[in-house]
Amino acid sequence: MQQYTTLKSDYKFTKEEALILQSLHPRMEKLADEFIDGFYDYIWGFGKTAQFLKNKEIIAHHREKIKAWYINLFCGNYDISYFVHLYKIGEIHVKIGLPTHYVNSAFTFVRTFILKNIEENFNNKEQHVKEIKAVEKMIDMNLDVLTSSYREEELSKFLSLSKVEKTILSGLKKFNSYVNFFLAGALALVAFFAISLFVYDIYLLFVSDMGIEKGILTVLGSLLVLWAAIELIHEEIQHLQGKGFAIGAFIMLAMAALIRKVLIYSLSSEKAEELLIIGAVIVGLAVAYWLVGANKRTTID
């Protein structure tokens, strides 16, 4: 763990700011019950909070601990024991599997609650600015120490690997990166062919005897495939930027290609059996797309 003296100097946290926080202690302590009620209303909005606060005893214990932590923000004495205690809290979060973004989100409420009270008790502008700076620094230092447990947990897992395992892991990451860029290039090529198909179908609409109705449906089908290809490229770009793999976009592209066939075959009475088969496949893909989307929404919630 980073030494607390280094941490405070990195944040330019001064003794004067510690005294400012201490002067806020009486006022903030009176708001402790209001804070904890608001805090719980906020975290229950996460949706999965009940997985970590499973019964009344755990909730009561947690409420007391959060309340004590909040009051201690304004203790004025930020020595090594203060930061070691924070670090241990972070270790508990890692141990129970609490997602780090829950911690970050909860701090949004903490920051808003405290700053709102400071704004409501504004008297002197210079003192007001000093209070805000002191509170902001202390909240940021708390969040820094709490989340450092997550970083060290990830680092310890990596360091526990053997040299061969590290080499394999690094190699796989590089290979995965190359494959993703290859996929992006392949998708660009698909988009190019989709544009060519669209242009070719427009050409056939004017020069062939396929009929205006069939020609328009064919062009619309090609346009649908082009749209799906562009959407897939967009999703792949997001994936390269660190977001999840968008399997739903591939399903969408397959559906677009099949719908194009349906549009073309719909004018032919001889293709009834094939239309039924393609229709069944499209329904299956639509169900798969819905399931992927539902799983994604559940993960976000």
VEXZA-593076 format. One record per residue (C-alpha): y, z, x; residue in one letter. Coordinates in nm, 3 decimals. Layout:
<Y:Y, Z:Z, X:X, milo:a>
...
//
This chain:
<Y:0.000, Z:0.000, X:0.000, milo:m>
<Y:0.349, Z:-0.081, X:0.117, milo:q>
<Y:0.540, Z:0.224, X:0.245, milo:q>
<Y:0.789, Z:0.349, X:-0.012, milo:y>
<Y:1.071, Z:0.355, X:0.242, milo:t>
<Y:1.023, Z:-0.016, X:0.308, milo:t>
<Y:1.001, Z:-0.085, X:-0.063, milo:l>
<Y:1.331, Z:0.090, X:-0.137, milo:k>
<Y:1.507, Z:-0.077, X:0.153, milo:s>
<Y:1.378, Z:-0.417, X:0.044, milo:d>
<Y:1.533, Z:-0.359, X:-0.297, milo:y>
<Y:1.848, Z:-0.211, X:-0.139, milo:k>
<Y:1.793, Z:0.104, X:-0.344, milo:f>
<Y:2.037, Z:0.374, X:-0.232, milo:t>
<Y:2.060, Z:0.753, X:-0.263, milo:k>
<Y:2.364, Z:0.703, X:-0.483, milo:e>
<Y:2.154, Z:0.497, X:-0.725, milo:e>
<Y:1.888, Z:0.768, X:-0.728, milo:a>
<Y:2.157, Z:1.019, X:-0.831, milo:l>
<Y:2.283, Z:0.781, X:-1.100, milo:i>
<Y:1.933, Z:0.761, X:-1.248, milo:l>
<Y:1.905, Z:1.138, X:-1.231, milo:q>
<Y:2.232, Z:1.171, X:-1.424, milo:s>
<Y:2.080, Z:0.955, X:-1.699, milo:l>
<Y:1.777, Z:1.183, X:-1.727, milo:h>
<Y:1.900, Z:1.420, X:-2.003, milo:p>
<Y:2.010, Z:1.136, X:-2.228, milo:r>
<Y:1.697, Z:0.927, X:-2.174, milo:m>
<Y:1.466, Z:1.225, X:-2.220, milo:e>
<Y:1.607, Z:1.278, X:-2.570, milo:k>
<Y:1.503, Z:0.920, X:-2.648, milo:l>
<Y:1.144, Z:0.966, X:-2.526, milo:a>
<Y:0.988, Z:0.984, X:-2.875, milo:d>
<Y:1.186, Z:0.682, X:-2.993, milo:e>
<Y:1.081, Z:0.499, X:-2.677, milo:f>
<Y:0.710, Z:0.568, X:-2.714, milo:i>
<Y:0.709, Z:0.468, X:-3.083, milo:d>
<Y:0.883, Z:0.141, X:-3.002, milo:g>
<Y:0.661, Z:0.084, X:-2.699, milo:f>
<Y:0.346, Z:0.116, X:-2.910, milo:y>
<Y:0.482, Z:-0.114, X:-3.178, milo:d>
<Y:0.543, Z:-0.367, X:-2.900, milo:y>
<Y:0.205, Z:-0.350, X:-2.725, milo:i>
<Y:0.007, Z:-0.360, X:-3.050, milo:w>
<Y:0.159, Z:-0.702, X:-3.094, milo:g>
<Y:-0.051, Z:-0.826, X:-2.801, milo:f>
<Y:-0.352, Z:-0.854, X:-3.034, milo:g>
<Y:-0.614, Z:-0.727, X:-2.787, milo:k>
<Y:-0.464, Z:-0.382, X:-2.723, milo:t>
<Y:-0.739, Z:-0.219, X:-2.930, milo:a>
<Y:-0.993, Z:-0.328, X:-2.666, milo:q>
<Y:-0.831, Z:-0.085, X:-2.421, milo:f>
<Y:-0.716, Z:0.189, X:-2.662, milo:l>
<Y:-1.038, Z:0.236, X:-2.856, milo:k>
<Y:-0.996, Z:0.571, X:-3.031, milo:n>
<Y:-0.743, Z:0.836, X:-3.128, milo:k>
<Y:-0.813, Z:1.054, X:-2.824, milo:e>
<Y:-0.750, Z:0.770, X:-2.580, milo:i>
<Y:-0.436, Z:0.666, X:-2.770, milo:i>
<Y:-0.298, Z:1.022, X:-2.770, milo:a>
<Y:-0.367, Z:1.058, X:-2.397, milo:h>
<Y:-0.213, Z:0.720, X:-2.322, milo:h>
<Y:0.099, Z:0.798, X:-2.527, milo:r>
<Y:0.157, Z:1.119, X:-2.331, milo:e>
<Y:0.109, Z:0.941, X:-1.999, milo:k>
<Y:0.348, Z:0.657, X:-2.089, milo:i>
<Y:0.602, Z:0.907, X:-2.219, milo:k>
<Y:0.582, Z:1.108, X:-1.897, milo:a>
<Y:0.613, Z:0.791, X:-1.688, milo:w>
<Y:0.924, Z:0.687, X:-1.885, milo:y>
<Y:1.092, Z:1.026, X:-1.838, milo:i>
<Y:0.998, Z:1.025, X:-1.470, milo:n>
<Y:1.186, Z:0.697, X:-1.422, milo:l>
<Y:1.501, Z:0.912, X:-1.413, milo:f>
<Y:1.368, Z:1.199, X:-1.200, milo:c>
<Y:1.595, Z:1.110, X:-0.907, milo:g>
<Y:1.325, Z:1.196, X:-0.651, milo:n>
<Y:1.148, Z:0.877, X:-0.547, milo:y>
<Y:0.938, Z:0.995, X:-0.256, milo:d>
<Y:0.594, Z:0.880, X:-0.139, milo:i>
<Y:0.411, Z:1.078, X:-0.410, milo:s>
<Y:0.609, Z:0.895, X:-0.681, milo:y>
<Y:0.496, Z:0.552, X:-0.560, milo:f>
<Y:0.139, Z:0.663, X:-0.482, milo:v>
<Y:0.112, Z:0.781, X:-0.842, milo:h>
<Y:0.232, Z:0.441, X:-0.964, milo:l>
<Y:-0.019, Z:0.266, X:-0.741, milo:y>
<Y:-0.304, Z:0.474, X:-0.885, milo:k>
<Y:-0.193, Z:0.376, X:-1.235, milo:i>
<Y:-0.211, Z:0.013, X:-1.126, milo:g>
<Y:-0.564, Z:0.070, X:-0.991, milo:e>
<Y:-0.670, Z:0.205, X:-1.330, milo:i>
<Y:-0.530, Z:-0.109, X:-1.496, milo:h>
<Y:-0.738, Z:-0.322, X:-1.260, milo:v>
<Y:-1.048, Z:-0.109, X:-1.320, milo:k>
<Y:-1.036, Z:-0.143, X:-1.700, milo:i>
<Y:-0.958, Z:-0.515, X:-1.674, milo:g>
<Y:-0.609, Z:-0.504, X:-1.824, milo:l>
<Y:-0.449, Z:-0.849, X:-1.779, milo:p>
<Y:-0.147, Z:-0.834, X:-1.550, milo:t>
<Y:0.067, Z:-1.035, X:-1.795, milo:h>
<Y:0.030, Z:-0.746, X:-2.044, milo:y>
<Y:0.189, Z:-0.517, X:-1.786, milo:v>
<Y:0.469, Z:-0.765, X:-1.720, milo:n>
<Y:0.531, Z:-0.815, X:-2.091, milo:s>
<Y:0.539, Z:-0.440, X:-2.160, milo:a>
<Y:0.809, Z:-0.403, X:-1.896, milo:f>
<Y:1.024, Z:-0.641, X:-2.097, milo:t>
<Y:1.035, Z:-0.378, X:-2.371, milo:f>
<Y:1.105, Z:-0.098, X:-2.120, milo:v>
<Y:1.393, Z:-0.290, X:-1.965, milo:r>
<Y:1.541, Z:-0.388, X:-2.302, milo:t>
<Y:1.514, Z:-0.037, X:-2.446, milo:f>
<Y:1.688, Z:0.134, X:-2.154, milo:i>
<Y:1.962, Z:-0.125, X:-2.107, milo:l>
<Y:2.034, Z:-0.125, X:-2.480, milo:k>
<Y:2.098, Z:0.250, X:-2.467, milo:n>
<Y:2.323, Z:0.211, X:-2.164, milo:i>
<Y:2.523, Z:-0.056, X:-2.345, milo:e>
<Y:2.561, Z:0.165, X:-2.651, milo:e>
<Y:2.701, Z:0.447, X:-2.436, milo:n>
<Y:2.946, Z:0.233, X:-2.242, milo:f>
<Y:3.253, Z:0.424, X:-2.123, milo:n>
<Y:3.356, Z:0.323, X:-1.775, milo:n>
<Y:3.298, Z:-0.036, X:-1.663, milo:k>
<Y:3.240, Z:0.046, X:-1.295, milo:e>
<Y:2.994, Z:0.324, X:-1.379, milo:q>
<Y:2.832, Z:0.101, X:-1.639, milo:h>
<Y:2.760, Z:-0.169, X:-1.379, milo:v>
<Y:2.619, Z:0.089, X:-1.136, milo:k>
<Y:2.385, Z:0.228, X:-1.402, milo:e>
<Y:2.254, Z:-0.116, X:-1.487, milo:i>
<Y:2.192, Z:-0.202, X:-1.121, milo:k>
<Y:2.012, Z:0.128, X:-1.059, milo:a>
<Y:1.791, Z:0.089, X:-1.367, milo:v>
<Y:1.709, Z:-0.274, X:-1.288, milo:e>
<Y:1.605, Z:-0.190, X:-0.932, milo:k>
<Y:1.389, Z:0.105, X:-1.037, milo:m>
<Y:1.213, Z:-0.095, X:-1.309, milo:i>
<Y:1.150, Z:-0.382, X:-1.066, milo:d>
<Y:1.011, Z:-0.143, X:-0.802, milo:m>
<Y:0.782, Z:0.014, X:-1.060, milo:n>
<Y:0.654, Z:-0.326, X:-1.167, milo:l>
<Y:0.612, Z:-0.429, X:-0.803, milo:d>
<Y:0.392, Z:-0.130, X:-0.720, milo:v>
<Y:0.191, Z:-0.147, X:-1.042, milo:l>
<Y:0.105, Z:-0.513, X:-0.998, milo:t>
<Y:0.036, Z:-0.479, X:-0.624, milo:s>
<Y:-0.303, Z:-0.334, X:-0.719, milo:s>
<Y:-0.395, Z:-0.668, X:-0.874, milo:y>
<Y:-0.290, Z:-0.858, X:-0.561, milo:r>
<Y:-0.486, Z:-0.626, X:-0.333, milo:e>
<Y:-0.791, Z:-0.648, X:-0.558, milo:e>
<Y:-0.789, Z:-1.028, X:-0.527, milo:e>
<Y:-0.735, Z:-1.003, X:-0.152, milo:l>
<Y:-1.017, Z:-0.753, X:-0.108, milo:s>
<Y:-1.256, Z:-0.981, X:-0.295, milo:k>
<Y:-1.166, Z:-1.268, X:-0.063, milo:f>
<Y:-1.191, Z:-1.054, X:0.252, milo:l>
<Y:-1.535, Z:-0.926, X:0.147, milo:s>
<Y:-1.672, Z:-1.280, X:0.168, milo:l>
<Y:-1.861, Z:-1.388, X:0.478, milo:s>
<Y:-1.721, Z:-1.656, X:0.711, milo:k>
<Y:-1.960, Z:-1.914, X:0.567, milo:v>
<Y:-1.865, Z:-1.820, X:0.209, milo:e>
<Y:-1.495, Z:-1.845, X:0.291, milo:k>
<Y:-1.549, Z:-2.187, X:0.449, milo:t>
<Y:-1.743, Z:-2.309, X:0.146, milo:i>
<Y:-1.481, Z:-2.169, X:-0.093, milo:l>
<Y:-1.195, Z:-2.333, X:0.099, milo:s>
<Y:-1.385, Z:-2.660, X:0.114, milo:g>
<Y:-1.455, Z:-2.655, X:-0.259, milo:l>
<Y:-1.088, Z:-2.591, X:-0.334, milo:k>
<Y:-0.984, Z:-2.888, X:-0.120, milo:k>
<Y:-1.253, Z:-3.109, X:-0.277, milo:f>
<Y:-1.142, Z:-3.001, X:-0.625, milo:n>
<Y:-0.783, Z:-3.091, X:-0.536, milo:s>
<Y:-0.886, Z:-3.437, X:-0.417, milo:y>
<Y:-1.097, Z:-3.494, X:-0.731, milo:v>
<Y:-0.803, Z:-3.397, X:-0.953, milo:n>
<Y:-0.573, Z:-3.644, X:-0.780, milo:f>
<Y:-0.844, Z:-3.912, X:-0.805, milo:f>
<Y:-0.874, Z:-3.836, X:-1.176, milo:l>
<Y:-0.497, Z:-3.865, X:-1.218, milo:a>
<Y:-0.507, Z:-4.206, X:-1.049, milo:g>
<Y:-0.800, Z:-4.315, X:-1.264, milo:a>
<Y:-0.614, Z:-4.212, X:-1.577, milo:l>
<Y:-0.312, Z:-4.413, X:-1.466, milo:a>
<Y:-0.545, Z:-4.713, X:-1.428, milo:l>
<Y:-0.684, Z:-4.651, X:-1.778, milo:v>
<Y:-0.328, Z:-4.642, X:-1.914, milo:a>
<Y:-0.256, Z:-4.972, X:-1.739, milo:f>
<Y:-0.562, Z:-5.134, X:-1.901, milo:f>
<Y:-0.465, Z:-4.981, X:-2.237, milo:a>
<Y:-0.124, Z:-5.147, X:-2.205, milo:i>
<Y:-0.296, Z:-5.475, X:-2.112, milo:s>
<Y:-0.524, Z:-5.442, X:-2.416, milo:l>
<Y:-0.225, Z:-5.379, X:-2.641, milo:f>
<Y:-0.041, Z:-5.684, X:-2.504, milo:v>
<Y:-0.357, Z:-5.898, X:-2.533, milo:y>
<Y:-0.410, Z:-5.795, X:-2.898, milo:d>
<Y:-0.051, Z:-5.892, X:-2.978, milo:i>
<Y:-0.112, Z:-6.226, X:-2.807, milo:y>
<Y:-0.427, Z:-6.283, X:-3.017, milo:l>
<Y:-0.237, Z:-6.191, X:-3.331, milo:l>
<Y:-0.010, Z:-6.493, X:-3.282, milo:f>
<Y:-0.241, Z:-6.752, X:-3.123, milo:v>
<Y:-0.584, Z:-6.688, X:-3.276, milo:s>
<Y:-0.715, Z:-6.735, X:-3.630, milo:d>
<Y:-0.837, Z:-6.377, X:-3.670, milo:m>
<Y:-0.603, Z:-6.320, X:-3.963, milo:g>
<Y:-0.286, Z:-6.118, X:-3.993, milo:i>
<Y:-0.457, Z:-5.814, X:-4.150, milo:e>
<Y:-0.727, Z:-5.783, X:-3.884, milo:k>
<Y:-0.475, Z:-5.860, X:-3.610, milo:g>
<Y:-0.239, Z:-5.581, X:-3.715, milo:i>
<Y:-0.525, Z:-5.330, X:-3.742, milo:l>
<Y:-0.645, Z:-5.432, X:-3.396, milo:t>
<Y:-0.296, Z:-5.387, X:-3.250, milo:v>
<Y:-0.264, Z:-5.046, X:-3.417, milo:l>
<Y:-0.601, Z:-4.945, X:-3.270, milo:g>
<Y:-0.491, Z:-5.048, X:-2.921, milo:s>
<Y:-0.165, Z:-4.860, X:-2.965, milo:l>
<Y:-0.362, Z:-4.550, X:-3.064, milo:l>
<Y:-0.576, Z:-4.576, X:-2.749, milo:v>
<Y:-0.262, Z:-4.619, X:-2.537, milo:l>
<Y:-0.103, Z:-4.312, X:-2.697, milo:w>
<Y:-0.418, Z:-4.105, X:-2.630, milo:a>
<Y:-0.428, Z:-4.223, X:-2.266, milo:a>
<Y:-0.064, Z:-4.126, X:-2.212, milo:i>
<Y:-0.130, Z:-3.785, X:-2.368, milo:e>
<Y:-0.427, Z:-3.741, X:-2.135, milo:l>
<Y:-0.213, Z:-3.825, X:-1.831, milo:i>
<Y:0.043, Z:-3.568, X:-1.948, milo:h>
<Y:-0.229, Z:-3.302, X:-1.976, milo:e>
<Y:-0.366, Z:-3.390, X:-1.631, milo:e>
<Y:-0.018, Z:-3.352, X:-1.478, milo:i>
<Y:0.001, Z:-3.004, X:-1.632, milo:q>
<Y:-0.345, Z:-2.928, X:-1.493, milo:h>
<Y:-0.230, Z:-3.029, X:-1.143, milo:l>
<Y:0.062, Z:-2.789, X:-1.187, milo:q>
<Y:-0.177, Z:-2.500, X:-1.243, milo:g>
<Y:-0.253, Z:-2.503, X:-1.615, milo:k>
<Y:-0.599, Z:-2.515, X:-1.770, milo:g>
<Y:-0.818, Z:-2.823, X:-1.794, milo:f>
<Y:-0.744, Z:-3.004, X:-2.122, milo:a>
<Y:-1.088, Z:-3.108, X:-2.249, milo:i>
<Y:-0.927, Z:-3.159, X:-2.589, milo:g>
<Y:-0.727, Z:-3.454, X:-2.455, milo:a>
<Y:-1.049, Z:-3.631, X:-2.348, milo:f>
<Y:-1.196, Z:-3.575, X:-2.693, milo:i>
<Y:-0.875, Z:-3.718, X:-2.841, milo:m>
<Y:-0.907, Z:-4.031, X:-2.628, milo:l>
<Y:-1.270, Z:-4.081, X:-2.737, milo:a>
<Y:-1.165, Z:-4.039, X:-3.102, milo:m>
<Y:-0.884, Z:-4.291, X:-3.056, milo:a>
<Y:-1.125, Z:-4.549, X:-2.912, milo:a>
<Y:-1.368, Z:-4.501, X:-3.202, milo:l>
<Y:-1.092, Z:-4.511, X:-3.463, milo:i>
<Y:-0.986, Z:-4.845, X:-3.315, milo:r>
<Y:-1.338, Z:-4.976, X:-3.380, milo:k>
<Y:-1.325, Z:-4.843, X:-3.735, milo:v>
<Y:-0.996, Z:-5.024, X:-3.795, milo:l>
<Y:-1.148, Z:-5.350, X:-3.670, milo:i>
<Y:-1.486, Z:-5.313, X:-3.843, milo:y>
<Y:-1.334, Z:-5.199, X:-4.174, milo:s>
<Y:-1.263, Z:-5.561, X:-4.269, milo:l>
<Y:-1.624, Z:-5.669, X:-4.216, milo:s>
<Y:-1.890, Z:-5.604, X:-4.479, milo:s>
<Y:-2.161, Z:-5.663, X:-4.218, milo:e>
<Y:-2.061, Z:-5.358, X:-4.015, milo:k>
<Y:-2.120, Z:-5.094, X:-4.285, milo:a>
<Y:-2.407, Z:-4.922, X:-4.101, milo:e>
<Y:-2.218, Z:-4.914, X:-3.772, milo:e>
<Y:-1.911, Z:-4.776, X:-3.954, milo:l>
<Y:-2.119, Z:-4.488, X:-4.092, milo:l>
<Y:-2.253, Z:-4.405, X:-3.746, milo:i>
<Y:-1.907, Z:-4.423, X:-3.586, milo:i>
<Y:-1.764, Z:-4.217, X:-3.871, milo:g>
<Y:-2.024, Z:-3.946, X:-3.814, milo:a>
<Y:-1.942, Z:-3.943, X:-3.441, milo:v>
<Y:-1.569, Z:-3.915, X:-3.515, milo:i>
<Y:-1.633, Z:-3.620, X:-3.746, milo:v>
<Y:-1.838, Z:-3.454, X:-3.471, milo:g>
<Y:-1.560, Z:-3.511, X:-3.219, milo:l>
<Y:-1.302, Z:-3.379, X:-3.466, milo:a>
<Y:-1.504, Z:-3.059, X:-3.509, milo:v>
<Y:-1.533, Z:-3.025, X:-3.131, milo:a>
<Y:-1.157, Z:-3.080, X:-3.094, milo:y>
<Y:-1.088, Z:-2.814, X:-3.358, milo:w>
<Y:-1.324, Z:-2.567, X:-3.186, milo:l>
<Y:-1.155, Z:-2.627, X:-2.848, milo:v>
<Y:-0.813, Z:-2.575, X:-3.007, milo:g>
<Y:-0.926, Z:-2.260, X:-3.189, milo:a>
<Y:-1.069, Z:-2.114, X:-2.869, milo:n>
<Y:-0.745, Z:-2.191, X:-2.686, milo:k>
<Y:-0.536, Z:-2.019, X:-2.955, milo:r>
<Y:-0.765, Z:-1.714, X:-2.945, milo:t>
<Y:-0.731, Z:-1.693, X:-2.567, milo:t>
<Y:-0.351, Z:-1.706, X:-2.588, milo:i>
<Y:-0.341, Z:-1.441, X:-2.863, milo:d>
//
